[in-house]
């Protein structure tokens, strides 16, 4: 008999292990990020001291190179590790939410064929509350512009998170109907991490693979299951 999809075995014990492991990953990557940041500072200070003592004219050259190179160095080391830590933290929150729902009184979801574990995951993927956003009639100061964009970025981020949750719900329906399919969501496509500055207009944008936000917002999870996962 073929093995079942791993998420069908997410009982209390399994989820406790997943929460523990994701917390350890988060702490590990955070520690590496801090260490990398400290290493860059120590390296820069050492370089300035060494070359400055060798020849004072080298001090300004070395300083300029360090200033130019600090940003890219942080991006490929500190920021990359911080991103991994944030991803592990998000995974931890997801597992904790599912764990809390396992023993709760939950509304049945017909598309999940009465599967208790999938129903708990479904309710853990409930949409988050997103504050409405409307463009102001005018901006009088750059500070107002920055604050408006920050509100817009938060609004768009919430929208995208809810679309991600809707796609994960569609995946749960796929698993309910195909329990022996062990593929993960990532095997069917990739979520796109958009910068809010690219989404300031009303142009439709792809959220998962080639699936546009307009499609995800319009369709129900069961329909998205047919469009995304049965064609994978």
Secondary structure, 3 states (H helix, E strand, C coil): CCCCCHHHHCCHHHHHHHHHHHHHHHHHHHHHHHHHHHHHHHHHHHHHHHHHHHCHHHHHHHHHHHHHHHHHHHHHCHHHHHHHHHHHHHHHHHHHHHHHHHCCCCCCCHHHCCCHHHHHHHHHCCCCCCCCCCCCCCCCCHHHHHHHHHHHHHHHHHHHHHHHHHHHHHHHHHHHHCCCCCCCHHHCCCECCCCHHHHCCCCCCEEECCEEHHHHHHCCHHHHHHHHHCCC
